[in-house]
Amino acid sequence: MSNIILPGTYITVRDEGLISVGGVSTGNIGIVGTATDGSPNRVQVLNSFTDARDIFGSQDENSGTKAQPTTLLKALELLFANGASTVYAVRAADESVKSYAAGLELLANETVNLVLLAGQDATNDGMVEILNAHLASTETEQKERIGLIGCNGSVDPSKIIADKERLVNDRGRMVYVAPGIKFSKRDPATGTKTTEVLSGAYTAAAVAGLIASLPIQASPTNKTVNLSGLATKFNHGQLTNLVKANVLTIEQREGLRVVKGITTSNNNAWSQITTRRIVDYATYGVRLACNPYVGKLNNQRVRSAMKATIDGFLTRMVESEALIGYQLEVTATRAQEVAGQAMVNMVIRPTFSIDYIMVTMSLG
């Protein structure tokens, strides 16, 4: 401040009051798969299926089959058909586990909220292993995300449930989807129509697109998915067993609908997809709120400004009904000040979705 000599008002502006939390991504999807065109091992940002075809080539008649496993285009078609808007896609050099792992490594530093492996289902042990490892490492590196994977072509609920055991993630970071997809294909030469079935890996792509289109507090439970058909229609008892086993299942009921939006977690705190997404959103937001204060003075004034920035972000989460409330304090003891540490302690109360409605009818 200049020397105060002449009468008047002298103002000092401190930039802490200008710090706010910018946009936090909620529906970015990362995907690795094989294609006929496009540069391998390069991240392509897509905003439509037209973008995907321009880069990765036209979808051939054998997409997703063992004869010619070009898995990426079919998965991208389902993603965008179900509401995805921003997709980070990597063409793997081939269908090997090593090539898919290299693609996941490229996605590790991207701002991705959901990740999946095109055409790869839960029976492929190598693919399951690299997806689990990717989710664990990105959580450690503060790039938290949710993985989706589907069942294979099996229509046996007991087999689908048995394959789920390797997918349990008690932090709620894995979603296991069933059943597969049924679709009709017409031979342009003869006009003959045949019916084929794709694995639940492609159903997982449709579910990923749906989740990406929803606000973090909106559950995919009871939402419709845009699919040509299901490989099988489970009966009530089968649906019950699948849901109890934490399998996100699609049923045919006034369209094709998600029975319950659940993760593979056996911990009730993380079983709803919405809870995982809300907490991840809060984590990203608080991190964005705090990072600009690193390197500033560790005193009460600056800590109060940081608290106000975090408070503004969490208040917006309450207003959007992602949280029903929170508690927040930002403190530092003298020893912590000397060590350069500011302590942020929060209690957040996420909103949970309605899964069951109990109706009591009294006849008079």
Helices and strands as residue ranges (DSSP letters): G 15-18, E 29-33, E 43-46, H 49-56, H 72-81, E 87-91, H 97-107, E 114-121, H 125-140, E 146-150, H 157-163, G 164-167, E 174-178, E 181-186, E 193-198, H 200-213, H 236-244, E 248-252, E 256-258, G 268-270, H 273-290, G 291-293, H 300-319, E 323-331, H 334-339, E 343-350
